[in-house]
């Protein structure tokens, strides 16, 4: 019996799963929600969640996520539209998904507040060209 090696895809799935699991946090009701317009917080959210697929500089990770820095979509879409897209995610079969890789809602962290997502969008837009 011959076994086929599937190390690369399996390893990528383990890495992605562990990154998403590490990003899960419990929501503390007493903790204040972060408002949009906080670039340091937006960068932290981006680096924690978005960089897994879009790279720490937002220039994309081959086979995972698009380059957001030069993205025409990011450049032209309103902040509200970007927040909505991040909140809902994007199915791999969505006609607007050109990578064929699903983007999970809120980057895989359902506990992100509206302020967290808005701050990440503010940071992302500030990095786009």
CORSUL-V664386 format. One record per pair of residues at least 12 apart in sequence whose ideal C-beta (glycine too) atoms are under 7 Angstrom apart, sorted by the first residue. I is the first residue (numbers start at 0). J is the second residue. Records with the same first field share a line. If there is no record, write none. Layout:
BEGIN
I: J + J
END
This chain:
BEGIN
15: 51
18: 51
19: 107
22: 47 + 48 + 107 + 108
23: 108 + 110
24: 110
26: 110
32: 112 + 114
33: 112 + 114 + 115 + 118
34: 114
35: 114 + 117 + 118 + 121
36: 121
37: 118
38: 121 + 122 + 125
40: 118
41: 118 + 119 + 121 + 122
42: 122
44: 115 + 118 + 119
45: 119 + 122 + 123
48: 106 + 107 + 108
49: 106 + 119
52: 64
53: 65 + 67
56: 68
57: 123 + 126
63: 100
64: 98
65: 98
67: 123 + 127
68: 126 + 127 + 128
69: 128
70: 127
73: 123 + 124 + 127
74: 127
78: 120 + 124
81: 120
82: 116 + 117 + 120
85: 105 + 106 + 116 + 120
86: 104 + 105 + 116
87: 104
88: 101 + 102 + 103 + 104
89: 101 + 102
END
